Amino acid sequence: SERPQTVRDMIYVLEHAKYPSRLDAFGAVLEHPSVAMRLEVLNILARAGDAGSLPLFVARMNGDASPQVRISAAKLLPMLGAEAANAELLRAMRSEDFDARPFDERIAIFSAMGSTGMPGALTLFAQLLGSRSLLLGRRRAI
């Protein structure tokens, strides 16, 4: 539905119901044209902490049309599990298009990586501090 209140009501029902394939329904809402709806669903999924929603977050982080949604997906990713988030964030950082991402997105990915608290993340940050800056778009060292 294109009516925002109807979609919000549906999201509320899905959030509180024990509907078996609710991730599929939330995935459909993540395709909604409203940025606010997509952000709301990401927050709901992050609060639930269901690792099964990891692919939805990765898809939004890497391919959503809205920078707000991409940033939010990256920042919320660690709430689904530190190890899985660390692996996905590292994959995003090592991707060919990382340097082309807007500055705010790169900051969000680094921030999310740090919030995982994984030892590999801290090692990576130490390497980055000793090499050229990824934040300034210079050549990558990782």
Contacts in CASP RR format, 6 or more apart in sequence:
PFRMAT RR
TARGET T0000
AUTHOR 0000-0000-0000
METHOD contacts of the structure
MODEL  1
SERPQTVRDMIYVLEHAKYPSRLDAFGAVLEHPSVAMRLEVLNILARAGD
AGSLPLFVARMNGDASPQVRISAAKLLPMLGAEAANAELLRAMRSEDFDA
RPFDERIAIFSAMGSTGMPGALTLFAQLLGSRSLLLGRRRAI
1 7 0 8 1.000
1 10 0 8 1.000
2 33 0 8 1.000
4 34 0 8 1.000
4 36 0 8 1.000
4 37 0 8 1.000
7 29 0 8 1.000
7 32 0 8 1.000
7 34 0 8 1.000
7 37 0 8 1.000
8 37 0 8 1.000
8 40 0 8 1.000
10 25 0 8 1.000
10 29 0 8 1.000
11 26 0 8 1.000
11 29 0 8 1.000
11 37 0 8 1.000
11 40 0 8 1.000
11 41 0 8 1.000
11 44 0 8 1.000
14 22 0 8 1.000
14 25 0 8 1.000
14 26 0 8 1.000
15 44 0 8 1.000
15 48 0 8 1.000
19 25 0 8 1.000
23 50 0 8 1.000
23 52 0 8 1.000
23 53 0 8 1.000
23 56 0 8 1.000
26 41 0 8 1.000
26 44 0 8 1.000
26 45 0 8 1.000
26 53 0 8 1.000
26 56 0 8 1.000
27 41 0 8 1.000
27 56 0 8 1.000
29 37 0 8 1.000
29 38 0 8 1.000
29 41 0 8 1.000
30 38 0 8 1.000
30 41 0 8 1.000
30 42 0 8 1.000
30 56 0 8 1.000
30 59 0 8 1.000
30 60 0 8 1.000
32 38 0 8 1.000
35 66 0 8 1.000
35 68 0 8 1.000
35 69 0 8 1.000
38 60 0 8 1.000
38 64 0 8 1.000
38 66 0 8 1.000
38 69 0 8 1.000
39 68 0 8 1.000
39 69 0 8 1.000
39 72 0 8 1.000
42 57 0 8 1.000
42 60 0 8 1.000
42 69 0 8 1.000
42 72 0 8 1.000
42 73 0 8 1.000
42 76 0 8 1.000
43 72 0 8 1.000
43 76 0 8 1.000
45 53 0 8 1.000
45 56 0 8 1.000
45 57 0 8 1.000
45 76 0 8 1.000
45 80 0 8 1.000
46 57 0 8 1.000
46 76 0 8 1.000
46 79 0 8 1.000
46 80 0 8 1.000
47 79 0 8 1.000
49 79 0 8 1.000
49 80 0 8 1.000
49 81 0 8 1.000
50 80 0 8 1.000
51 80 0 8 1.000
51 81 0 8 1.000
51 84 0 8 1.000
52 80 0 8 1.000
53 80 0 8 1.000
54 77 0 8 1.000
54 80 0 8 1.000
54 84 0 8 1.000
54 85 0 8 1.000
54 88 0 8 1.000
57 73 0 8 1.000
57 76 0 8 1.000
57 77 0 8 1.000
57 80 0 8 1.000
57 88 0 8 1.000
58 73 0 8 1.000
58 77 0 8 1.000
58 88 0 8 1.000
60 69 0 8 1.000
60 70 0 8 1.000
60 72 0 8 1.000
60 73 0 8 1.000
61 70 0 8 1.000
61 73 0 8 1.000
61 74 0 8 1.000
61 77 0 8 1.000
61 88 0 8 1.000
61 92 0 8 1.000
61 109 0 8 1.000
62 70 0 8 1.000
62 92 0 8 1.000
62 95 0 8 1.000
63 70 0 8 1.000
64 70 0 8 1.000
64 73 0 8 1.000
67 102 0 8 1.000
67 104 0 8 1.000
67 105 0 8 1.000
70 105 0 8 1.000
70 108 0 8 1.000
71 104 0 8 1.000
71 105 0 8 1.000
71 108 0 8 1.000
74 89 0 8 1.000
74 92 0 8 1.000
74 105 0 8 1.000
74 108 0 8 1.000
74 109 0 8 1.000
74 111 0 8 1.000
74 112 0 8 1.000
75 108 0 8 1.000
75 111 0 8 1.000
75 112 0 8 1.000
75 115 0 8 1.000
76 112 0 8 1.000
77 85 0 8 1.000
77 88 0 8 1.000
77 89 0 8 1.000
77 112 0 8 1.000
78 85 0 8 1.000
78 86 0 8 1.000
78 112 0 8 1.000
78 115 0 8 1.000
78 116 0 8 1.000
79 85 0 8 1.000
81 116 0 8 1.000
82 116 0 8 1.000
82 117 0 8 1.000
82 118 0 8 1.000
83 116 0 8 1.000
83 118 0 8 1.000
85 112 0 8 1.000
85 116 0 8 1.000
86 113 0 8 1.000
86 116 0 8 1.000
86 117 0 8 1.000
86 118 0 8 1.000
86 120 0 8 1.000
86 121 0 8 1.000
89 109 0 8 1.000
89 112 0 8 1.000
89 113 0 8 1.000
89 116 0 8 1.000
90 113 0 8 1.000
90 124 0 8 1.000
92 98 0 8 1.000
92 109 0 8 1.000
93 109 0 8 1.000
93 110 0 8 1.000
93 113 0 8 1.000
93 124 0 8 1.000
93 134 0 8 1.000
93 142 0 8 1.000
94 140 0 8 1.000
94 142 0 8 1.000
98 106 0 8 1.000
98 109 0 8 1.000
98 134 0 8 1.000
98 140 0 8 1.000
99 134 0 8 1.000
99 137 0 8 1.000
99 140 0 8 1.000
101 109 0 8 1.000
103 135 0 8 1.000
106 134 0 8 1.000
106 135 0 8 1.000
107 135 0 8 1.000
110 125 0 8 1.000
110 134 0 8 1.000
110 135 0 8 1.000
113 121 0 8 1.000
113 124 0 8 1.000
113 125 0 8 1.000
114 121 0 8 1.000
114 122 0 8 1.000
114 125 0 8 1.000
124 142 0 8 1.000
127 141 0 8 1.000
127 142 0 8 1.000
128 134 0 8 1.000
128 141 0 8 1.000
128 142 0 8 1.000
131 141 0 8 1.000
132 138 0 8 1.000
132 139 0 8 1.000
132 140 0 8 1.000
132 141 0 8 1.000
134 140 0 8 1.000
134 141 0 8 1.000
134 142 0 8 1.000
END
